[in-house]
């Protein structure tokens, strides 16, 4: 969804303030959100399964935007 990818683009821009991932590394951050208990708890406060959603959206963004 274009709206989701717009949000992920803003997330990527924010992440670039302290980490400079490429198309291979950015999805690893999303994986961390889903697997790390502290990150998962943070995202789950905003909605059920949001950590998994972020993981998937970040992977899609990396494959379809950053990899170009």
PyMOL commands that set and color helices and strands:
alter all, ss='L'
color gray80, all
select helices_A, chain A and resi 2-15+26-35+37-44+50-66
alter helices_A, ss='H'
color red, helices_A
deselect
rebuild
show_as cartoon
